Amino acid sequence: MLFVILFSFILGYVLIVLEQPLKIDKAVSGILTGVICWVFVSMAPGLVESGMTPESEIGHHLGEIAQILLFLIGAMTIVELVDAHKGFNLLSDLIQTKKKASLLIVVSIITFFLSAVLDNLTTTIVMISLIRKLVPDQESRKWYAGFIIIAANAGGAWSPLGDVTTTMLWIGEKVSSMELVKLVFIPSILCLAVPLALAILFTNHFKGPVIAQEKDHDHVLGSSRFMLITGILALLSVPVFKLLTHLPPFMGMMLALSVVWLISEFVDPKMDNFHVEDRHKLTARYALSRIEIPGILFFFGILTAVAALQSVGLLTVLATGLDAILGNYNYVAIMLGVLSSIIDNVPLVAASMGMYSLPEDHGFWHFIAYAAGTGGSMLIIGSAAGVAAMGMENLQFMWYLKRIGGLAAVGFLAGSLWMLLVGA
């Protein structure tokens, strides 16, 4: 039965990869994969490693999955509310460059550092909303979205709050915040800088000027600045809320959403040519209607399928096998980074934390933080940032693999080489 579960996961993964030629929405493939994997688990309840029934086990995993989905919904709604009030137009006005290459560098740098303060998922949502204001052409926007994914994952890897896996390692006392920043910051920069340089130097896509977006009469509203500041402060409050209360991040995001929602009910757009009948477009209800629900359902399906693999011990077997074959801690970390582009990095890191009893700030844990955080950039479904971008900009799996995946892989290897050379 283990083989059947693994085969079901691989088959579902293939359907996701072939989304375009088969014309089957990735959400359908993701949901089917997750449900079918658990159907087979229910047919062999003795396989569940925890000793619980499949019903109890999936209930346990559903709690973790729901936290991620609620976090995603909250962040998307806040971003949509700010966008409805045209707050991101103010940010786009601050970026004056008209060259494609310069715009790519500026956007990547902002994403890299913002991701360390917020997290890679929220940062990706914010930056893609911003880039929509700067690059009207969707095909060109896909390239920028691809580098936003790389930059967000790289920026999240060196901060204890930037990625869920670094947070796990930090809370689990595997790494300290100062040592994490000290040892992972430079390889994270290389992970972004190398593909950035390659794209600018050797591709024609980032040559020439950006096609300017036409200004409309309601470019900004009287409420734009206030809602932009409110939205950013709300998102920034999420990691602070977690530090102060020790509650899960989704609770902070729900609090932030409720506050922004409440404020939006009373904010006046203050614009002469703003029509009263358009007032509903500034509400949270309307913002919720604009969220990419199929993308969220796809995320649910993938996480559910991975949970099935974790529950029957397949991920633990994989991690143990890697340790036996590779031997060296550093090579295990690199391989786990590569695997994180295929399988969710959370269970992989969780498995590694259970396998090894190394002391805090051992080099292996820092390498894991880097590899698991950035390895997911190699495939579009390898990270939460990638999945969010996939839904927001309709990025196809094969498009990303052909154009961005190789660049991300080179950046990942560049950072890994640094980690090996400095003896992390």
C-alpha positions in Angstrom: 0.0 0.0 0.0 2.9 2.3 0.6 3.9 2.0 -3.1 0.3 2.8 -4.1 0.2 6.0 -2.0 3.6 7.1 -3.4 2.5 6.3 -6.9 -0.7 8.3 -6.4 1.3 11.3 -5.3 3.7 11.0 -8.2 0.8 10.7 -10.7 -0.9 13.7 -9.3 2.4 15.6 -9.5 2.7 14.7 -13.2 -0.8 16.0 -13.8 0.1 19.3 -12.2 3.3 19.5 -14.4 1.2 18.8 -17.5 -1.5 21.3 -16.6 -1.2 23.3 -19.9 -1.2 20.4 -22.5 -3.9 18.4 -20.6 -5.9 21.6 -19.9 -6.7 20.3 -16.4 -6.6 23.0 -13.7 -3.9 22.4 -11.2 -6.4 22.9 -8.4 -8.3 19.8 -9.6 -5.1 17.7 -9.8 -4.0 18.9 -6.3 -7.3 18.2 -4.6 -7.6 14.8 -6.2 -4.1 13.9 -5.3 -4.6 14.9 -1.6 -7.9 13.0 -1.2 -6.9 9.9 -3.1 -3.7 9.6 -1.0 -5.7 9.7 2.2 -8.3 7.2 0.8 -5.5 4.7 0.4 -4.2 5.5 3.9 -7.6 4.8 5.3 -7.6 1.4 3.6 -4.4 0.5 5.6 -4.8 2.2 9.0 -1.9 0.3 10.4 0.5 2.3 8.3 -0.1 5.5 10.3 3.1 5.9 12.3 1.5 7.9 15.2 -0.8 5.0 16.0 -3.8 7.2 15.6 -6.7 6.4 13.3 -6.5 7.9 9.8 -9.5 10.2 10.7 -7.6 11.5 13.8 -4.4 11.8 11.9 -5.9 13.9 9.1 -7.6 16.0 11.7 -4.2 16.8 13.2 -2.7 17.7 9.9 -5.8 19.7 8.9 -5.2 22.0 11.8 -1.7 22.9 10.5 -2.9 23.2 6.9 -5.8 25.5 7.9 -3.4 27.8 9.7 -1.5 28.3 6.5 -4.6 28.8 4.4 -6.1 31.3 6.8 -2.8 33.1 6.9 -2.8 33.2 3.1 -6.4 34.4 2.9 -5.8 37.1 5.5 -2.7 38.5 3.7 -4.4 38.4 0.3 -7.4 40.2 1.6 -5.3 43.0 3.2 -3.4 43.4 0.0 -6.6 43.5 -2.1 -8.0 46.2 0.2 -4.9 48.3 -0.1 -5.0 47.8 -3.9 -8.7 48.7 -4.0 -7.8 52.1 -2.4 -5.0 52.4 -5.0 -2.4 52.4 -2.2 0.2 50.5 -4.3 0.1 53.3 -6.9 1.9 55.5 -4.4 4.7 52.8 -4.0 4.9 52.4 -7.8 5.4 56.2 -8.1 8.5 56.0 -5.9 10.2 53.7 -8.4 11.2 56.1 -11.1 13.4 53.8 -13.2 12.3 53.2 -16.8 14.8 50.4 -17.6 13.8 46.8 -17.3 17.1 45.7 -15.7 17.1 48.5 -13.1 13.5 47.7 -12.2 14.3 44.1 -11.7 17.2 44.9 -9.4 15.1 47.4 -7.3 12.2 45.0 -7.0 14.4 42.1 -6.1 16.3 44.0 -3.4 13.1 45.3 -1.8 11.6 41.8 -1.9 14.8 40.3 -0.3 14.8 42.6 2.7 11.0 42.8 3.1 10.8 39.1 3.2 13.1 38.9 6.2 10.9 41.3 8.1 7.6 39.9 7.2 7.8 36.4 5.6 8.2 35.1 2.1 4.5 34.4 1.5 3.2 37.8 2.5 6.1 39.6 0.8 5.3 37.8 -2.5 1.7 38.8 -2.4 2.6 42.5 -1.7 5.3 42.7 -4.3 3.3 41.0 -7.1 0.5 43.5 -6.4 3.1 46.3 -6.7 4.6 45.0 -9.9 1.1 44.9 -11.5 1.2 48.7 -11.2 4.6 49.0 -12.9 4.5 46.4 -15.6 1.2 46.2 -17.5 2.2 43.4 -19.9 1.4 40.0 -18.3 4.1 38.1 -20.1 6.8 40.5 -18.8 5.2 40.4 -15.4 5.7 36.7 -15.2 9.5 37.2 -15.4 9.4 39.7 -12.5 7.1 37.4 -10.5 9.7 34.6 -11.0 12.5 36.7 -9.5 10.1 37.9 -6.7 9.9 34.2 -5.8 13.6 33.7 -5.7 14.2 37.0 -3.8 11.4 36.2 -1.3 12.7 32.7 -0.5 16.3 33.9 -0.3 15.4 36.8 2.0 13.3 34.5 4.3 16.1 32.0 4.7 18.4 34.2 6.9 15.8 35.5 9.2 14.1 33.5 12.0 10.8 35.1 11.0 11.2 35.0 7.2 10.3 31.4 6.6 8.2 28.8 8.5 11.2 26.4 8.4 13.6 28.9 9.9 11.0 29.7 12.5 10.8 26.0 13.3 14.5 25.7 13.7 14.6 28.8 15.9 11.7 27.8 18.2 13.2 24.3 18.4 16.5 25.8 19.6 18.4 24.4 16.7 19.6 27.9 15.7 20.0 31.2 17.5 18.8 34.4 15.7 22.2 36.1 15.6 24.1 33.1 14.3 21.5 32.4 11.7 21.8 35.9 10.3 25.6 35.9 10.5 26.1 32.6 8.7 23.2 32.5 6.2 23.0 36.1 5.1 25.8 36.0 2.5 24.8 32.7 0.9 21.2 34.0 0.7 22.5 37.1 -1.1 24.5 34.9 -3.6 21.3 32.8 -4.1 19.6 36.0 -5.5 22.6 37.9 -6.9 23.9 35.1 -9.2 20.6 34.5 -11.1 19.9 38.2 -11.2 23.3 38.9 -12.9 22.8 36.0 -15.3 19.4 37.1 -16.3 20.5 40.7 -16.9 23.7 39.8 -18.8 22.6 36.9 -20.9 18.9 37.2 -21.6 17.2 39.7 -23.9 14.1 40.0 -21.8 15.5 42.6 -19.4 17.0 44.9 -22.1 15.4 48.1 -23.0 12.8 50.3 -21.3 9.6 49.4 -19.4 6.5 50.1 -21.3 4.9 52.8 -19.2 1.4 52.2 -17.8 -1.1 54.9 -18.8 -2.2 57.1 -15.9 -6.0 57.2 -15.3 -8.0 59.9 -13.7 -8.4 58.1 -10.4 -4.7 57.2 -10.1 -4.9 57.7 -6.4 -7.7 58.4 -3.9 -7.7 60.5 -0.8 -7.6 57.3 1.2 -4.7 55.8 -0.7 -1.8 56.9 1.6 -3.7 56.1 4.8 -4.8 52.6 3.6 -1.2 51.8 2.4 0.3 52.7 5.7 -2.4 50.9 7.6 -2.0 47.7 5.5 1.8 47.7 5.8 1.7 48.2 9.5 -0.9 45.5 9.9 1.3 43.0 8.0 4.4 44.1 10.0 2.5 43.5 13.2 2.1 39.8 12.5 5.6 38.7 13.6 5.5 41.1 16.5 2.2 39.6 17.6 3.8 36.1 17.5 6.8 37.2 19.5 4.6 38.8 22.2 1.9 36.2 22.5 3.5 33.0 21.2 0.3 32.3 19.3 0.4 30.9 15.8 1.1 33.5 13.0 -2.4 33.0 11.5 -3.9 34.5 14.6 -1.8 37.6 14.2 -2.9 37.8 10.5 -6.5 37.4 11.4 -6.2 40.2 14.0 -4.5 42.4 11.3 -7.2 41.6 8.8 -10.0 42.5 11.3 -8.4 45.8 12.1 -7.8 46.8 8.5 -11.4 45.6 7.7 -12.8 47.7 10.4 -10.9 50.8 9.4 -11.9 50.3 5.7 -15.6 50.5 6.7 -15.1 54.1 7.8 -12.5 55.4 5.4 -13.7 58.1 3.0 -12.1 57.9 -0.5 -12.3 61.7 -0.7 -12.2 62.1 -4.4 -14.5 64.3 -6.5 -14.9 61.9 -9.4 -15.4 58.8 -7.2 -18.9 57.4 -7.7 -20.9 56.4 -4.7 -22.1 53.2 -6.5 -18.4 52.1 -6.6 -18.2 52.3 -2.8 -18.7 48.5 -2.6 -15.3 48.0 -4.4 -13.6 49.4 -1.4 -15.0 46.9 1.0 -13.4 43.8 2.5 -16.3 41.7 1.1 -15.3 42.8 -2.4 -11.7 42.2 -1.7 -12.5 38.6 -0.6 -14.3 38.1 -3.9 -11.1 38.9 -5.8 -9.0 36.3 -4.0 -7.7 33.5 -6.2 -9.7 30.7 -4.6 -8.5 27.9 -7.0 -4.9 28.7 -6.0 -5.8 28.3 -2.3 -7.6 25.0 -3.0 -4.5 23.8 -5.0 -2.4 24.7 -1.9 -4.8 22.7 0.3 -4.5 19.7 -2.0 -0.7 19.6 -2.2 -0.3 20.1 1.6 -2.9 17.3 2.2 -1.0 14.9 -0.1 2.3 15.7 1.6 0.7 15.1 5.0 -0.3 11.6 3.8 3.3 10.8 2.9 4.4 12.1 6.2 1.8 10.2 8.2 2.8 6.8 6.8 6.5 7.5 7.3 7.6 7.8 3.7 9.3 11.2 4.3 11.2 9.8 7.3 12.3 6.8 5.2 13.5 9.2 2.5 15.5 11.3 5.0 17.0 8.3 6.6 18.0 6.8 3.2 19.7 10.1 2.3 21.7 10.0 5.5 22.8 6.4 4.8 23.8 7.1 1.2 25.4 10.5 1.5 26.8 10.3 5.0 28.1 13.9 5.1 25.8 16.4 6.9 26.3 19.1 4.3 25.4 16.8 1.4 22.3 15.7 3.2 21.3 19.4 3.6 21.9 20.1 -0.1 19.8 17.1 -1.1 17.0 18.1 1.3 17.1 21.5 -0.4 16.7 20.0 -3.8 13.9 17.8 -2.5 12.2 20.8 -1.0 11.5 22.0 -4.6 9.3 18.9 -5.0 8.0 18.2 -1.5 6.9 20.8 1.1 10.0 21.9 3.1 8.1 21.9 6.4 7.9 18.0 6.8 11.4 17.7 5.4 12.9 20.0 8.1 10.7 18.4 10.7 12.1 15.0 9.7 15.7 16.3 9.9 15.1 17.8 13.3 13.8 14.4 14.5 16.7 12.4 12.9 19.6 14.4 14.3 20.4 15.4 17.9 23.1 18.0 17.1 23.8 21.0 19.4 22.3 24.4 18.8 24.0 26.4 16.0 25.7 23.3 14.6 26.6 24.1 11.0 24.2 21.5 9.8 21.2 23.4 11.1 22.3 26.6 9.4 22.8 24.7 6.1 19.3 23.2 6.5 17.9 26.7 7.1 19.5 27.9 3.9 18.8 24.9 1.7 15.2 24.3 2.8 14.4 28.0 2.5 15.9 28.6 -1.0 15.7 25.1 -2.7 12.0 25.5 -3.2 12.6 28.3 -5.8 13.7 25.7 -8.4 10.1 24.7 -9.0 7.0 26.9 -8.9 5.2 24.6 -6.5 8.3 24.2 -4.2 7.4 27.0 -1.9 4.5 28.9 -0.5 5.8 32.0 -2.3 5.7 30.1 -5.6 2.2 28.7 -5.0 0.9 32.2 -4.2 2.6 33.7 -7.3 1.2 30.8 -9.4 -2.3 31.7 -8.4 -1.9 35.5 -8.6 -0.2 35.7 -12.0 -1.3 32.4 -13.5 2.2 31.1 -13.8 2.4 27.7 -15.5 4.7 24.9 -14.1 6.6 24.4 -17.4 6.9 28.1 -18.1 8.6 28.6 -14.8 10.8 25.5 -15.1 12.1 26.5 -18.5 12.8 30.2 -17.8 13.3 30.6 -14.0 14.0 27.2 -12.6 17.5 26.9 -14.1 18.5 30.3 -12.8 17.2 29.5 -9.4 19.2 26.3 -9.4 22.4 28.1 -10.2 21.8 30.6 -7.4 21.0 27.7 -5.0 24.3 26.0 -5.9 26.2 29.3 -5.5 25.0 29.8 -2.0 25.6 26.1 -1.2 29.1 26.3 -2.4 29.7 29.3 -0.1 28.3 27.3 2.9 30.7 24.4 2.0 33.7 26.7 1.6 33.3 28.6 4.9 32.7 25.3 6.7 29.2 26.2 8.0 
